[in-house]
Amino acid sequence: PDNDLARMAALVEELNRHIYNYHVLDAPTIPDAEYDRMFRELQELESMHPTRVSPDTPTSRVGAAPIPEFKQVTHAVPMLSLNNGFQIEDVDNFDRRVREGLDLHQNAREVAYAAELKFDGLAMSLRYENGVFVQAATRGDGYTGEDVTANIRTVRVIPLRLHGPDIPDVLEVRGEVLMFKDDFAKLNARQREAGQKEFANPRNAAAGSLRQLDARITAQRKLRFFAYGIGLLEGAEMPESHSGVLDWFDRLGLPVSKERAVVTGRDGLLGYYKDIGARRDSLPYEIDGVVYKVDRLADQRQLGFVSRAPRFALAHKFPAEEALTV
Ligand SMILES: NC(=O)n1nc(-c2ccco2)nc1N
């Protein structure tokens, strides 16, 4: 009856709000027992009205039954890789090529760059239609990836519905799925106890947890996600800058790292690199460098891509940590 449907909608909205507060804001707003009772009530109502289950129901977080194989997905906007830089000279060359590409003669205005962490996880593309999560695809070769929608549904920090008011018709979010260092250590401890193989590093653990045909296994792994780029956008105005895109993602309820900044010129880039380098070991997740992106999107379009990597971005890597002597 109708009051069941109204009750289901109310439970979905309230449970999703608690998930967001607990997992994204790290600020639980309800005792676990109360949450579990509401969750079970919703599961019962959904089993009575199977055709009326909401696409953003929190009950889908526990993982669907196994699938035989992963479907292929062709990315509407290719997910391309980054050029790497390792020393100061590479950063100087990058900044100089950008200024040349923007027809800025030698000592004209400095370029504004969005600087951000380079998360060491696996790249992911999330598709939202009218604000509802509908598909997730791995990067693959940049043009075609694997459909891991059922697995991504279990990642608590990824919203199943975007927060209003400026919801686009179609939005593809690019970002990194990763596992935090402490969750990685706990997973390996569980693997050891269960006599199963341990993962070599958090990146492998995240990749192994995602490429599970049984999403119920993925649901038991604490995976995280940080958005860092935009793919397809339909039915909304594209912000002027990359930093504006990330601010918008934050308002939409997508996890965006706070460790980002807009800096100017090569000095700004190197200052950011130095600051993050000093704090790298104290971050709760692994990074393998930082990423610089020309902030104005019109400038990015003007610079375009050389072969498959953008001329407007550079990954500045940290020296690989000496192999840990075990
Ligand atoms: N891995 C990572 O953290 N990435 N990767 C990009 C990227 C890849 C292609 C364009 O942008 N940006 C960041 N922060």
The ligand as a Gaussian input file, in Angstrom:
#p B3LYP/6-31G(d) Opt

LIG

0 1
 N       45.845000       9.264000      -9.734000
 C       45.480000      10.509000      -9.412000
 O       45.404000      10.845000      -8.223000
 N       45.161000      11.420000     -10.458000
 N       45.111000      11.098000     -11.778000
 C       44.742000      12.226000     -12.379000
 C       44.524000      12.354000     -13.822000
 C       44.736000      11.377000     -14.765000
 C       44.376000      11.961000     -15.988000
 C       43.958000      13.241000     -15.724000
 O       44.039000      13.467000     -14.367000
 N       44.590000      13.252000     -11.526000
 C       44.855000      12.763000     -10.321000
 N       44.818000      13.460000      -9.145000

